[in-house]
């Protein structure tokens, strides 16, 4: 979780993008992520390709 004063600056996006790139480079074909169906992170992750 990103600390409140640092949200909205792209830190979370950079972290997720780096993790996805490292997984792809390592040949990991599928990643799993859990987010509460009623909470905002679910939509944030969906915009980054998670279903």
CHARMM internal coordinates of N, CA and C (Angstrom, degrees):
IC EDIT
DIST 1 N 1 CA 1.4349
DIST 1 CA 1 C 1.5240
ANGL 1 N 1 CA 1 C 108.40
DIST 1 C 2 N 1.2997
ANGL 1 CA 1 C 2 N 115.76
DIHE 1 N 1 CA 1 C 2 N 137.45
DIST 2 N 2 CA 1.4605
ANGL 1 C 2 N 2 CA 121.49
DIHE 1 CA 1 C 2 N 2 CA 177.63
DIST 2 CA 2 C 1.5284
ANGL 2 N 2 CA 2 C 109.44
DIHE 1 C 2 N 2 CA 2 C -84.47
DIST 2 C 3 N 1.3224
ANGL 2 CA 2 C 3 N 117.14
DIHE 2 N 2 CA 2 C 3 N 134.07
DIST 3 N 3 CA 1.4647
ANGL 2 C 3 N 3 CA 121.46
DIHE 2 CA 2 C 3 N 3 CA 178.11
DIST 3 CA 3 C 1.5236
ANGL 3 N 3 CA 3 C 109.69
DIHE 2 C 3 N 3 CA 3 C -60.38
DIST 3 C 4 N 1.3156
ANGL 3 CA 3 C 4 N 116.28
DIHE 3 N 3 CA 3 C 4 N 141.78
DIST 4 N 4 CA 1.4653
ANGL 3 C 4 N 4 CA 122.79
DIHE 3 CA 3 C 4 N 4 CA -174.98
DIST 4 CA 4 C 1.5331
ANGL 4 N 4 CA 4 C 113.35
DIHE 3 C 4 N 4 CA 4 C -48.32
DIST 4 C 5 N 1.3397
ANGL 4 CA 4 C 5 N 120.51
DIHE 4 N 4 CA 4 C 5 N -47.09
DIST 5 N 5 CA 1.4681
ANGL 4 C 5 N 5 CA 118.88
DIHE 4 CA 4 C 5 N 5 CA -177.38
DIST 5 CA 5 C 1.5330
ANGL 5 N 5 CA 5 C 114.12
DIHE 4 C 5 N 5 CA 5 C -63.91
DIST 5 C 6 N 1.3334
ANGL 5 CA 5 C 6 N 116.87
DIHE 5 N 5 CA 5 C 6 N -16.84
DIST 6 N 6 CA 1.4603
ANGL 5 C 6 N 6 CA 120.91
DIHE 5 CA 5 C 6 N 6 CA -176.14
DIST 6 CA 6 C 1.5255
ANGL 6 N 6 CA 6 C 113.75
DIHE 5 C 6 N 6 CA 6 C -106.69
DIST 6 C 7 N 1.3142
ANGL 6 CA 6 C 7 N 117.32
DIHE 6 N 6 CA 6 C 7 N 2.92
DIST 7 N 7 CA 1.4669
ANGL 6 C 7 N 7 CA 120.82
DIHE 6 CA 6 C 7 N 7 CA 179.92
DIST 7 CA 7 C 1.5152
ANGL 7 N 7 CA 7 C 110.32
DIHE 6 C 7 N 7 CA 7 C -71.76
DIST 7 C 8 N 1.3291
ANGL 7 CA 7 C 8 N 114.95
DIHE 7 N 7 CA 7 C 8 N 151.13
DIST 8 N 8 CA 1.4600
ANGL 7 C 8 N 8 CA 120.69
DIHE 7 CA 7 C 8 N 8 CA 177.18
DIST 8 CA 8 C 1.5166
ANGL 8 N 8 CA 8 C 113.66
DIHE 7 C 8 N 8 CA 8 C 81.42
DIST 8 C 9 N 1.3198
ANGL 8 CA 8 C 9 N 117.40
DIHE 8 N 8 CA 8 C 9 N 10.99
DIST 9 N 9 CA 1.4673
ANGL 8 C 9 N 9 CA 121.28
DIHE 8 CA 8 C 9 N 9 CA -179.14
DIST 9 CA 9 C 1.5219
ANGL 9 N 9 CA 9 C 112.55
DIHE 8 C 9 N 9 CA 9 C -108.51
DIST 9 C 10 N 1.3269
ANGL 9 CA 9 C 10 N 116.54
DIHE 9 N 9 CA 9 C 10 N 2.69
DIST 10 N 10 CA 1.4613
ANGL 9 C 10 N 10 CA 120.18
DIHE 9 CA 9 C 10 N 10 CA 178.14
DIST 10 CA 10 C 1.5188
ANGL 10 N 10 CA 10 C 115.61
DIHE 9 C 10 N 10 CA 10 C 90.52
DIST 10 C 11 N 1.3366
ANGL 10 CA 10 C 11 N 117.23
DIHE 10 N 10 CA 10 C 11 N 4.77
DIST 11 N 11 CA 1.4660
ANGL 10 C 11 N 11 CA 119.01
DIHE 10 CA 10 C 11 N 11 CA -179.25
DIST 11 CA 11 C 1.5280
ANGL 11 N 11 CA 11 C 111.59
DIHE 10 C 11 N 11 CA 11 C -64.99
DIST 11 C 12 N 1.3200
ANGL 11 CA 11 C 12 N 116.98
DIHE 11 N 11 CA 11 C 12 N -45.47
DIST 12 N 12 CA 1.4633
ANGL 11 C 12 N 12 CA 120.59
DIHE 11 CA 11 C 12 N 12 CA 179.01
DIST 12 CA 12 C 1.5118
ANGL 12 N 12 CA 12 C 111.80
DIHE 11 C 12 N 12 CA 12 C -63.10
DIST 12 C 13 N 1.3233
ANGL 12 CA 12 C 13 N 116.05
DIHE 12 N 12 CA 12 C 13 N -42.14
DIST 13 N 13 CA 1.4663
ANGL 12 C 13 N 13 CA 121.18
DIHE 12 CA 12 C 13 N 13 CA 177.63
DIST 13 CA 13 C 1.5274
ANGL 13 N 13 CA 13 C 110.80
DIHE 12 C 13 N 13 CA 13 C -59.55
DIST 13 C 14 N 1.3308
ANGL 13 CA 13 C 14 N 116.23
DIHE 13 N 13 CA 13 C 14 N -44.79
DIST 14 N 14 CA 1.4640
ANGL 13 C 14 N 14 CA 120.73
DIHE 13 CA 13 C 14 N 14 CA 179.56
DIST 14 CA 14 C 1.5180
ANGL 14 N 14 CA 14 C 111.03
DIHE 13 C 14 N 14 CA 14 C -63.40
DIST 14 C 15 N 1.3231
ANGL 14 CA 14 C 15 N 116.82
DIHE 14 N 14 CA 14 C 15 N -40.48
DIST 15 N 15 CA 1.4562
ANGL 14 C 15 N 15 CA 121.35
DIHE 14 CA 14 C 15 N 15 CA 179.66
DIST 15 CA 15 C 1.5281
ANGL 15 N 15 CA 15 C 111.30
DIHE 14 C 15 N 15 CA 15 C -64.04
DIST 15 C 16 N 1.3282
ANGL 15 CA 15 C 16 N 116.79
DIHE 15 N 15 CA 15 C 16 N -47.14
DIST 16 N 16 CA 1.4658
ANGL 15 C 16 N 16 CA 120.80
DIHE 15 CA 15 C 16 N 16 CA 179.76
DIST 16 CA 16 C 1.5300
ANGL 16 N 16 CA 16 C 110.37
DIHE 15 C 16 N 16 CA 16 C -65.57
DIST 16 C 17 N 1.3239
ANGL 16 CA 16 C 17 N 117.80
DIHE 16 N 16 CA 16 C 17 N -44.34
DIST 17 N 17 CA 1.4730
ANGL 16 C 17 N 17 CA 121.10
DIHE 16 CA 16 C 17 N 17 CA 179.91
DIST 17 CA 17 C 1.5274
ANGL 17 N 17 CA 17 C 111.07
DIHE 16 C 17 N 17 CA 17 C -61.22
DIST 17 C 18 N 1.3278
ANGL 17 CA 17 C 18 N 117.10
DIHE 17 N 17 CA 17 C 18 N -40.96
DIST 18 N 18 CA 1.4645
ANGL 17 C 18 N 18 CA 120.53
DIHE 17 CA 17 C 18 N 18 CA 178.85
DIST 18 CA 18 C 1.5249
ANGL 18 N 18 CA 18 C 110.75
DIHE 17 C 18 N 18 CA 18 C -66.39
DIST 18 C 19 N 1.3218
ANGL 18 CA 18 C 19 N 116.69
DIHE 18 N 18 CA 18 C 19 N -43.24
DIST 19 N 19 CA 1.4618
ANGL 18 C 19 N 19 CA 119.90
DIHE 18 CA 18 C 19 N 19 CA 177.71
DIST 19 CA 19 C 1.5232
ANGL 19 N 19 CA 19 C 112.50
DIHE 18 C 19 N 19 CA 19 C -61.04
DIST 19 C 20 N 1.3246
ANGL 19 CA 19 C 20 N 116.06
DIHE 19 N 19 CA 19 C 20 N -42.50
DIST 20 N 20 CA 1.4696
ANGL 19 C 20 N 20 CA 120.12
DIHE 19 CA 19 C 20 N 20 CA 178.39
DIST 20 CA 20 C 1.5222
ANGL 20 N 20 CA 20 C 111.06
DIHE 19 C 20 N 20 CA 20 C -65.10
DIST 20 C 21 N 1.3280
ANGL 20 CA 20 C 21 N 117.24
DIHE 20 N 20 CA 20 C 21 N -41.08
DIST 21 N 21 CA 1.4701
ANGL 20 C 21 N 21 CA 121.15
DIHE 20 CA 20 C 21 N 21 CA 179.48
DIST 21 CA 21 C 1.5293
ANGL 21 N 21 CA 21 C 110.87
DIHE 20 C 21 N 21 CA 21 C -65.89
DIST 21 C 22 N 1.3155
ANGL 21 CA 21 C 22 N 117.44
DIHE 21 N 21 CA 21 C 22 N -42.68
DIST 22 N 22 CA 1.4659
ANGL 21 C 22 N 22 CA 120.50
DIHE 21 CA 21 C 22 N 22 CA 178.29
DIST 22 CA 22 C 1.5242
ANGL 22 N 22 CA 22 C 111.42
DIHE 21 C 22 N 22 CA 22 C -64.05
DIST 22 C 23 N 1.3232
ANGL 22 CA 22 C 23 N 116.81
DIHE 22 N 22 CA 22 C 23 N -40.53
DIST 23 N 23 CA 1.4682
ANGL 22 C 23 N 23 CA 120.43
DIHE 22 CA 22 C 23 N 23 CA 178.19
DIST 23 CA 23 C 1.5216
ANGL 23 N 23 CA 23 C 110.40
DIHE 22 C 23 N 23 CA 23 C -63.93
DIST 23 C 24 N 1.3337
ANGL 23 CA 23 C 24 N 116.99
DIHE 23 N 23 CA 23 C 24 N -43.55
DIST 24 N 24 CA 1.4659
ANGL 23 C 24 N 24 CA 120.83
DIHE 23 CA 23 C 24 N 24 CA 179.38
DIST 24 CA 24 C 1.5319
ANGL 24 N 24 CA 24 C 110.57
DIHE 23 C 24 N 24 CA 24 C -63.26
DIST 24 C 25 N 1.3310
ANGL 24 CA 24 C 25 N 116.95
DIHE 24 N 24 CA 24 C 25 N -42.75
DIST 25 N 25 CA 1.4649
ANGL 24 C 25 N 25 CA 120.86
DIHE 24 CA 24 C 25 N 25 CA 179.41
DIST 25 CA 25 C 1.5223
ANGL 25 N 25 CA 25 C 112.11
DIHE 24 C 25 N 25 CA 25 C -64.47
DIST 25 C 26 N 1.3258
ANGL 25 CA 25 C 26 N 116.58
DIHE 25 N 25 CA 25 C 26 N -29.04
DIST 26 N 26 CA 1.4651
ANGL 25 C 26 N 26 CA 121.38
DIHE 25 CA 25 C 26 N 26 CA 179.02
DIST 26 CA 26 C 1.5238
ANGL 26 N 26 CA 26 C 111.87
DIHE 25 C 26 N 26 CA 26 C -85.62
DIST 26 C 27 N 1.3369
ANGL 26 CA 26 C 27 N 116.72
DIHE 26 N 26 CA 26 C 27 N -0.90
DIST 27 N 27 CA 1.4591
ANGL 26 C 27 N 27 CA 120.44
DIHE 26 CA 26 C 27 N 27 CA 178.68
DIST 27 CA 27 C 1.5182
ANGL 27 N 27 CA 27 C 114.21
DIHE 26 C 27 N 27 CA 27 C 80.80
DIST 27 C 28 N 1.3092
ANGL 27 CA 27 C 28 N 117.13
DIHE 27 N 27 CA 27 C 28 N 19.03
DIST 28 N 28 CA 1.4637
ANGL 27 C 28 N 28 CA 120.60
DIHE 27 CA 27 C 28 N 28 CA 179.03
DIST 28 CA 28 C 1.5270
ANGL 28 N 28 CA 28 C 107.64
DIHE 27 C 28 N 28 CA 28 C -81.92
DIST 28 C 29 N 1.3221
ANGL 28 CA 28 C 29 N 118.18
DIHE 28 N 28 CA 28 C 29 N 112.81
DIST 29 N 29 CA 1.4651
ANGL 28 C 29 N 29 CA 121.01
DIHE 28 CA 28 C 29 N 29 CA -171.66
DIST 29 CA 29 C 1.5287
ANGL 29 N 29 CA 29 C 115.57
DIHE 28 C 29 N 29 CA 29 C -80.81
DIST 29 C 30 N 1.3227
ANGL 29 CA 29 C 30 N 116.95
DIHE 29 N 29 CA 29 C 30 N -18.87
DIST 30 N 30 CA 1.4654
ANGL 29 C 30 N 30 CA 118.14
DIHE 29 CA 29 C 30 N 30 CA -173.96
DIST 30 CA 30 C 1.5227
ANGL 30 N 30 CA 30 C 109.76
DIHE 29 C 30 N 30 CA 30 C -149.13
DIST 30 C 31 N 1.3340
ANGL 30 CA 30 C 31 N 115.43
DIHE 30 N 30 CA 30 C 31 N 134.54
DIST 31 N 31 CA 1.4631
ANGL 30 C 31 N 31 CA 121.39
DIHE 30 CA 30 C 31 N 31 CA 177.68
DIST 31 CA 31 C 1.5158
ANGL 31 N 31 CA 31 C 108.88
DIHE 30 C 31 N 31 CA 31 C -118.64
DIST 31 C 32 N 1.3196
ANGL 31 CA 31 C 32 N 116.71
DIHE 31 N 31 CA 31 C 32 N 150.66
DIST 32 N 32 CA 1.4549
ANGL 31 C 32 N 32 CA 122.28
DIHE 31 CA 31 C 32 N 32 CA 178.67
DIST 32 CA 32 C 1.5209
ANGL 32 N 32 CA 32 C 109.15
DIHE 31 C 32 N 32 CA 32 C -118.76
DIST 32 C 33 N 1.3017
ANGL 32 CA 32 C 33 N 115.31
DIHE 32 N 32 CA 32 C 33 N 142.97
DIST 33 N 33 CA 1.4490
ANGL 32 C 33 N 33 CA 121.82
DIHE 32 CA 32 C 33 N 33 CA -179.93
DIST 33 CA 33 C 1.5172
ANGL 33 N 33 CA 33 C 107.68
DIHE 32 C 33 N 33 CA 33 C -142.85
DIST 33 C 34 N 1.3181
ANGL 33 CA 33 C 34 N 116.89
DIHE 33 N 33 CA 33 C 34 N 140.50
DIST 34 N 34 CA 1.4579
ANGL 33 C 34 N 34 CA 121.20
DIHE 33 CA 33 C 34 N 34 CA 178.44
DIST 34 CA 34 C 1.5194
ANGL 34 N 34 CA 34 C 109.39
DIHE 33 C 34 N 34 CA 34 C -116.68
DIST 34 C 35 N 1.3294
ANGL 34 CA 34 C 35 N 116.17
DIHE 34 N 34 CA 34 C 35 N 129.86
DIST 35 N 35 CA 1.4697
ANGL 34 C 35 N 35 CA 121.89
DIHE 34 CA 34 C 35 N 35 CA 175.53
DIST 35 CA 35 C 1.5154
ANGL 35 N 35 CA 35 C 108.08
DIHE 34 C 35 N 35 CA 35 C -140.91
DIST 35 C 36 N 1.3062
ANGL 35 CA 35 C 36 N 116.70
DIHE 35 N 35 CA 35 C 36 N 141.27
DIST 36 N 36 CA 1.4587
ANGL 35 C 36 N 36 CA 121.85
DIHE 35 CA 35 C 36 N 36 CA 179.09
DIST 36 CA 36 C 1.5284
ANGL 36 N 36 CA 36 C 109.81
DIHE 35 C 36 N 36 CA 36 C -59.11
DIST 36 C 37 N 1.3139
ANGL 36 CA 36 C 37 N 117.06
DIHE 36 N 36 CA 36 C 37 N 131.83
DIST 37 N 37 CA 1.4685
ANGL 36 C 37 N 37 CA 122.20
DIHE 36 CA 36 C 37 N 37 CA -176.03
DIST 37 CA 37 C 1.5194
ANGL 37 N 37 CA 37 C 113.43
DIHE 36 C 37 N 37 CA 37 C -60.35
DIST 37 C 38 N 1.3270
ANGL 37 CA 37 C 38 N 118.05
DIHE 37 N 37 CA 37 C 38 N -24.54
DIST 38 N 38 CA 1.4627
ANGL 37 C 38 N 38 CA 119.61
DIHE 37 CA 37 C 38 N 38 CA -176.90
DIST 38 CA 38 C 1.5313
ANGL 38 N 38 CA 38 C 112.95
DIHE 37 C 38 N 38 CA 38 C -102.93
DIST 38 C 39 N 1.3238
ANGL 38 CA 38 C 39 N 117.26
DIHE 38 N 38 CA 38 C 39 N 2.14
DIST 39 N 39 CA 1.4638
ANGL 38 C 39 N 39 CA 119.84
DIHE 38 CA 38 C 39 N 39 CA -175.97
DIST 39 CA 39 C 1.5322
ANGL 39 N 39 CA 39 C 110.56
DIHE 38 C 39 N 39 CA 39 C -102.07
DIST 39 C 40 N 1.3309
ANGL 39 CA 39 C 40 N 116.84
DIHE 39 N 39 CA 39 C 40 N 156.36
DIST 40 N 40 CA 1.4609
ANGL 39 C 40 N 40 CA 121.68
DIHE 39 CA 39 C 40 N 40 CA -175.20
DIST 40 CA 40 C 1.5270
ANGL 40 N 40 CA 40 C 114.52
DIHE 39 C 40 N 40 CA 40 C -61.35
DIST 40 C 41 N 1.3414
ANGL 40 CA 40 C 41 N 122.15
DIHE 40 N 40 CA 40 C 41 N -32.15
DIST 41 N 41 CA 1.4703
ANGL 40 C 41 N 41 CA 118.73
DIHE 40 CA 40 C 41 N 41 CA -177.86
DIST 41 CA 41 C 1.5204
ANGL 41 N 41 CA 41 C 113.77
DIHE 40 C 41 N 41 CA 41 C -58.57
DIST 41 C 42 N 1.3144
ANGL 41 CA 41 C 42 N 116.97
DIHE 41 N 41 CA 41 C 42 N -27.32
DIST 42 N 42 CA 1.4709
ANGL 41 C 42 N 42 CA 119.25
DIHE 41 CA 41 C 42 N 42 CA 179.84
DIST 42 CA 42 C 1.5254
ANGL 42 N 42 CA 42 C 110.08
DIHE 41 C 42 N 42 CA 42 C -57.86
DIST 42 C 43 N 1.3101
ANGL 42 CA 42 C 43 N 117.96
DIHE 42 N 42 CA 42 C 43 N -45.49
DIST 43 N 43 CA 1.4715
ANGL 42 C 43 N 43 CA 121.30
DIHE 42 CA 42 C 43 N 43 CA 179.44
DIST 43 CA 43 C 1.5256
ANGL 43 N 43 CA 43 C 111.44
DIHE 42 C 43 N 43 CA 43 C -69.38
DIST 43 C 44 N 1.3254
ANGL 43 CA 43 C 44 N 117.03
DIHE 43 N 43 CA 43 C 44 N -37.62
DIST 44 N 44 CA 1.4630
ANGL 43 C 44 N 44 CA 121.94
DIHE 43 CA 43 C 44 N 44 CA 178.79
DIST 44 CA 44 C 1.5273
ANGL 44 N 44 CA 44 C 109.99
DIHE 43 C 44 N 44 CA 44 C -61.20
DIST 44 C 45 N 1.3379
ANGL 44 CA 44 C 45 N 116.63
DIHE 44 N 44 CA 44 C 45 N -46.55
DIST 45 N 45 CA 1.4607
ANGL 44 C 45 N 45 CA 121.00
DIHE 44 CA 44 C 45 N 45 CA 178.27
DIST 45 CA 45 C 1.5311
ANGL 45 N 45 CA 45 C 111.59
DIHE 44 C 45 N 45 CA 45 C -66.97
DIST 45 C 46 N 1.3089
ANGL 45 CA 45 C 46 N 118.24
DIHE 45 N 45 CA 45 C 46 N -37.19
DIST 46 N 46 CA 1.4682
ANGL 45 C 46 N 46 CA 121.16
DIHE 45 CA 45 C 46 N 46 CA 178.92
DIST 46 CA 46 C 1.5245
ANGL 46 N 46 CA 46 C 110.62
DIHE 45 C 46 N 46 CA 46 C -60.30
DIST 46 C 47 N 1.3310
ANGL 46 CA 46 C 47 N 117.29
DIHE 46 N 46 CA 46 C 47 N -37.79
DIST 47 N 47 CA 1.4704
ANGL 46 C 47 N 47 CA 120.43
DIHE 46 CA 46 C 47 N 47 CA 178.37
DIST 47 CA 47 C 1.5264
ANGL 47 N 47 CA 47 C 111.60
DIHE 46 C 47 N 47 CA 47 C -66.76
DIST 47 C 48 N 1.3134
ANGL 47 CA 47 C 48 N 117.44
DIHE 47 N 47 CA 47 C 48 N -15.92
DIST 48 N 48 CA 1.4499
ANGL 47 C 48 N 48 CA 121.94
DIHE 47 CA 47 C 48 N 48 CA 178.87
DIST 48 CA 48 C 1.5169
ANGL 48 N 48 CA 48 C 112.50
DIHE 47 C 48 N 48 CA 48 C -102.87
DIST 48 C 49 N 1.3330
ANGL 48 CA 48 C 49 N 116.33
DIHE 48 N 48 CA 48 C 49 N 13.19
DIST 49 N 49 CA 1.4579
ANGL 48 C 49 N 49 CA 120.60
DIHE 48 CA 48 C 49 N 49 CA 173.19
DIST 49 CA 49 C 1.5088
ANGL 49 N 49 CA 49 C 116.44
DIHE 48 C 49 N 49 CA 49 C 101.85
DIST 49 C 50 N 1.3110
ANGL 49 CA 49 C 50 N 118.53
DIHE 49 N 49 CA 49 C 50 N -2.97
DIST 50 N 50 CA 1.4636
ANGL 49 C 50 N 50 CA 119.93
DIHE 49 CA 49 C 50 N 50 CA 178.74
DIST 50 CA 50 C 1.5270
ANGL 50 N 50 CA 50 C 109.43
DIHE 49 C 50 N 50 CA 50 C -83.79
DIST 50 C 51 N 1.3195
ANGL 50 CA 50 C 51 N 115.14
DIHE 50 N 50 CA 50 C 51 N 146.90
DIST 51 N 51 CA 1.4696
ANGL 50 C 51 N 51 CA 120.55
DIHE 50 CA 50 C 51 N 51 CA 179.87
DIST 51 CA 51 C 1.5219
ANGL 51 N 51 CA 51 C 109.14
DIHE 50 C 51 N 51 CA 51 C -122.08
END
COOR INIT
IC SEED 1 N 1 CA 1 C
IC BUILD
